[in-house]
Amino acid sequence: MPRFANQNHRFKGRFWELAAALMLLAKGYRILSMNTRISGVEVDITAEKEDVFCLIEVKYRRGGEARLEGVVHPTQQARLIRAARSMAARHGQTIRIDCVLCTPYPPFLRHIQAVFT
């Protein structure tokens, strides 16, 4: 892959992660961190709302409809679950794994709570 293509891919990822964070702020979430590592797992956004700690995966899809099916690969699901269990053991707080699906067409952002456990 040409170097500029990889940089463009990273820029798009950061753009949609920032857009997702702004949407979550508007919904009353408190953003705790972005692109952090928990138990060796990169988590796009960590946020909190009403004493629920959320690990949020941001996924971009070029298609017109943001569908959850097949968006988060089973390997990534296992990693996120491992990170959630680690956080729960450390803090004794309710942990939820959410996903924000992003597309270039309305609705641009779709927040899905508790995508898997």
Backbone bond lengths (Angstrom), bond angles and torsions (degrees), N, CA, C in turn:
res aa  C-N    CA-C-N  psi(-1)  N-CA   C-N-CA  omega(-1)  CA-C   N-CA-C  phi
1 M - - - 1.448 - - 1.530 107.89 -
2 P 1.336 117.18 131.28 1.458 119.18 178.01 1.527 111.22 -61.28
3 R 1.323 114.58 149.30 1.460 120.08 -176.54 1.523 112.66 -56.58
4 F 1.332 117.34 -43.70 1.469 119.64 -178.23 1.524 111.74 -64.81
5 A 1.324 117.60 -32.11 1.472 120.15 178.88 1.522 110.09 -65.81
6 N 1.334 117.44 -40.55 1.460 121.37 178.80 1.527 110.22 -65.29
7 Q 1.338 117.45 -39.67 1.460 120.30 177.82 1.523 110.72 -65.70
8 N 1.327 117.55 -39.24 1.459 121.43 178.16 1.527 110.37 -63.50
9 H 1.335 116.86 -40.91 1.462 121.84 178.33 1.533 110.11 -61.39
10 R 1.334 117.02 -44.73 1.463 120.89 178.97 1.525 111.44 -64.60
11 F 1.337 116.79 -40.06 1.463 120.66 178.17 1.526 110.64 -60.91
12 K 1.336 117.08 -45.55 1.466 120.28 178.72 1.523 110.74 -61.04
13 G 1.333 116.04 -42.54 1.459 119.59 179.27 1.512 111.88 -60.25
14 R 1.323 117.05 -46.59 1.470 121.18 179.75 1.533 110.75 -65.24
15 F 1.339 116.04 -39.62 1.459 120.04 179.21 1.523 110.73 -58.81
16 W 1.334 117.05 -49.78 1.465 120.41 -177.41 1.528 111.51 -70.63
17 E 1.331 117.97 -32.50 1.465 119.77 175.48 1.529 110.58 -64.60
18 L 1.331 116.87 -41.24 1.458 120.35 177.48 1.530 110.68 -65.85
19 A 1.337 117.18 -42.84 1.468 120.65 177.54 1.528 110.48 -60.08
20 A 1.332 116.73 -41.81 1.470 120.84 178.75 1.526 110.36 -63.66
21 A 1.332 116.91 -42.59 1.469 120.51 179.90 1.523 110.70 -62.57
22 L 1.321 117.02 -41.18 1.465 120.05 178.66 1.530 111.41 -64.99
23 M 1.331 116.52 -39.68 1.464 119.93 177.26 1.536 110.38 -62.86
24 L 1.334 116.33 -43.14 1.464 120.20 179.75 1.527 111.03 -64.22
25 L 1.329 117.07 -39.71 1.470 120.19 175.60 1.523 110.84 -59.09
26 A 1.326 116.12 -43.29 1.468 120.70 179.56 1.523 111.22 -64.14
27 K 1.329 117.36 -26.83 1.464 121.38 178.98 1.530 112.38 -87.66
28 G 1.336 116.93 3.93 1.455 120.22 176.23 1.513 115.70 96.06
29 Y 1.308 118.66 8.39 1.465 121.59 177.45 1.518 109.47 -80.99
30 R 1.311 115.92 151.61 1.459 121.94 172.60 1.527 106.34 -104.38
31 I 1.325 116.66 118.38 1.467 120.96 -179.81 1.517 107.83 -77.97
32 L 1.327 116.66 123.37 1.459 121.91 -179.21 1.525 111.54 -94.47
33 S 1.336 116.37 -39.45 1.465 119.91 178.75 1.519 109.84 -163.85
34 M 1.324 113.61 162.63 1.464 120.58 175.30 1.518 107.94 -131.28
35 N 1.328 115.01 140.60 1.467 122.19 179.13 1.525 112.02 51.36
36 T 1.315 114.00 55.59 1.458 120.04 -179.55 1.528 109.28 -108.29
37 R 1.313 116.06 163.22 1.464 121.24 177.18 1.523 109.11 -109.51
38 I 1.336 114.38 131.13 1.462 121.97 176.28 1.510 106.45 -127.81
39 S 1.321 116.58 116.87 1.476 122.23 -177.04 1.522 111.22 52.50
40 G 1.317 116.48 40.78 1.461 121.57 177.67 1.515 114.79 78.96
41 V 1.322 117.73 6.15 1.464 122.34 -177.61 1.521 108.71 -109.16
42 E 1.352 117.23 127.39 1.451 119.33 176.27 1.525 109.03 -76.85
43 V 1.321 115.18 127.36 1.459 122.01 178.30 1.527 107.00 -115.98
44 D 1.337 116.46 127.37 1.461 120.54 -175.86 1.525 112.11 -62.27
45 I 1.331 116.83 -50.86 1.468 121.27 -179.01 1.523 108.62 -139.84
46 T 1.320 116.26 136.04 1.460 120.33 167.27 1.526 105.99 -113.63
47 A 1.308 115.43 134.92 1.461 120.64 -176.33 1.523 109.26 -145.35
48 E 1.324 114.83 167.16 1.464 120.41 -179.88 1.522 109.10 -140.14
49 K 1.324 114.48 140.73 1.464 120.50 174.26 1.523 107.70 -151.29
50 E 1.316 115.26 127.09 1.463 121.27 177.87 1.529 112.34 50.85
51 D 1.305 116.49 50.14 1.464 123.92 177.74 1.524 114.57 62.46
52 V 1.314 117.30 18.46 1.468 121.05 173.41 1.525 107.08 -110.34
53 F 1.323 115.26 123.58 1.459 121.78 179.04 1.528 107.60 -89.42
54 C 1.324 117.58 129.29 1.464 122.00 -175.29 1.522 111.79 -118.33
55 L 1.317 115.56 132.14 1.456 122.58 168.31 1.519 104.97 -100.16
56 I 1.323 116.87 123.78 1.463 119.99 -172.00 1.518 110.55 -121.74
57 E 1.310 115.01 122.17 1.460 123.31 176.29 1.526 107.78 -95.81
58 V 1.324 117.01 129.67 1.465 122.23 179.48 1.520 107.69 -105.89
59 K 1.328 116.07 126.23 1.468 121.39 -178.58 1.522 109.88 -127.48
60 Y 1.316 115.89 131.60 1.466 122.53 177.50 1.519 109.14 -104.69
61 R 1.313 115.99 135.88 1.460 121.99 176.00 1.513 108.90 -133.11
62 R 1.318 116.54 134.79 1.464 121.02 -179.32 1.510 113.00 -74.18
63 G 1.332 117.52 -22.25 1.463 121.31 -178.33 1.512 112.19 -63.22
64 G 1.312 115.54 163.15 1.456 120.85 -176.03 1.507 115.30 -71.15
65 E 1.333 118.11 -27.55 1.462 120.01 -176.79 1.519 109.75 -117.20
66 A 1.308 115.92 129.65 1.464 121.17 179.04 1.524 108.65 -84.05
67 R 1.322 116.23 101.48 1.466 121.42 178.31 1.516 109.24 -110.72
68 L 1.298 116.29 144.56 1.449 121.62 -176.81 1.521 112.99 -77.16
69 E 1.300 117.77 -30.37 1.452 121.73 -173.46 1.531 111.43 -54.99
70 G 1.316 115.58 121.54 1.454 121.36 175.22 1.516 115.77 74.37
71 V 1.314 118.25 5.33 1.463 119.80 -177.42 1.525 111.20 -74.58
72 V 1.328 117.20 -44.88 1.456 120.87 178.96 1.523 107.62 -99.92
73 H 1.326 114.99 113.59 1.466 121.86 -177.92 1.533 109.71 -61.45
74 P 1.334 117.72 145.67 1.474 120.29 -179.84 1.530 113.89 -54.19
75 T 1.316 117.83 -33.70 1.468 120.07 177.10 1.521 110.67 -64.54
76 Q 1.337 116.52 -43.22 1.458 120.63 177.89 1.528 110.51 -67.23
77 Q 1.326 117.38 -36.69 1.464 120.16 176.41 1.523 110.31 -58.70
78 A 1.332 116.43 -46.44 1.470 120.94 -179.59 1.525 110.63 -61.40
79 R 1.314 117.35 -39.89 1.467 120.98 178.40 1.530 111.20 -64.18
80 L 1.329 116.44 -45.62 1.462 120.03 -179.72 1.527 111.31 -64.78
81 I 1.312 116.84 -38.57 1.466 120.46 177.14 1.530 110.02 -63.86
82 R 1.340 116.85 -40.51 1.469 120.67 177.06 1.531 110.62 -61.03
83 A 1.333 116.73 -44.12 1.467 120.31 178.60 1.529 111.07 -63.56
84 A 1.334 116.67 -41.19 1.470 120.87 179.68 1.535 110.70 -63.69
85 R 1.309 117.14 -42.80 1.467 120.32 179.62 1.523 110.84 -64.91
86 S 1.317 116.36 -37.86 1.460 120.65 177.96 1.525 110.49 -63.77
87 M 1.341 116.99 -44.64 1.461 121.07 178.56 1.524 111.18 -63.74
88 A 1.325 116.70 -41.57 1.467 120.55 -179.62 1.528 110.54 -63.57
89 A 1.328 116.72 -40.82 1.456 120.57 179.85 1.524 111.40 -66.82
90 R 1.321 116.43 -36.50 1.464 120.86 -178.45 1.517 113.15 -75.74
91 H 1.320 116.93 -39.58 1.457 119.97 -170.62 1.520 114.42 -112.75
92 G 1.323 117.87 -12.01 1.455 120.32 179.46 1.516 113.14 61.55
93 Q 1.299 116.56 29.62 1.457 122.57 -176.33 1.533 108.77 -111.85
94 T 1.327 116.52 155.06 1.461 120.27 175.62 1.524 108.83 -66.06
95 I 1.338 115.89 129.39 1.464 121.53 -179.35 1.525 107.83 -117.16
96 R 1.327 115.74 136.39 1.462 120.69 178.33 1.523 108.24 -131.55
97 I 1.326 115.96 142.66 1.457 120.78 176.83 1.522 108.10 -106.18
98 D 1.324 115.34 119.28 1.460 122.43 179.71 1.521 109.84 -113.71
99 C 1.306 114.87 169.88 1.460 121.27 176.12 1.523 108.30 -138.61
100 V 1.323 116.03 139.76 1.457 120.50 171.22 1.519 106.14 -113.62
101 L 1.338 115.75 117.00 1.461 121.70 178.41 1.520 108.72 -94.14
102 C 1.313 116.29 132.47 1.457 122.30 -175.99 1.527 109.53 -121.44
103 T 1.332 116.36 138.01 1.462 121.75 174.89 1.523 108.50 -139.40
104 P 1.332 117.32 160.30 1.461 119.25 177.78 1.525 113.03 -78.89
105 Y 1.337 117.52 2.53 1.468 122.36 -178.21 1.525 109.78 -120.47
106 P 1.336 117.53 150.34 1.471 119.53 178.15 1.527 111.34 -61.39
107 P 1.320 120.22 143.86 1.460 124.13 -11.05 1.523 109.29 -72.62
108 F 1.307 117.36 131.75 1.459 121.86 -173.60 1.519 112.73 -67.80
109 L 1.322 116.52 -34.09 1.461 121.99 -177.15 1.520 109.55 -128.53
110 R 1.323 115.59 135.15 1.471 120.78 178.27 1.530 107.86 -133.24
111 H 1.324 116.05 116.93 1.466 121.56 -179.13 1.525 109.00 -93.32
112 I 1.311 115.73 122.61 1.459 121.36 179.12 1.525 107.74 -116.47
113 Q 1.330 115.99 119.41 1.470 120.74 -178.62 1.518 110.33 -87.31
114 A 1.338 114.73 147.45 1.475 122.58 175.29 1.520 111.53 50.14
115 V 1.322 116.80 60.69 1.464 120.56 -176.51 1.521 112.46 -67.31
116 F 1.315 117.11 -33.60 1.467 121.41 175.12 1.513 108.17 -162.47
117 T 1.356 115.93 162.92 1.469 119.87 -179.24 1.503 110.45 -130.53
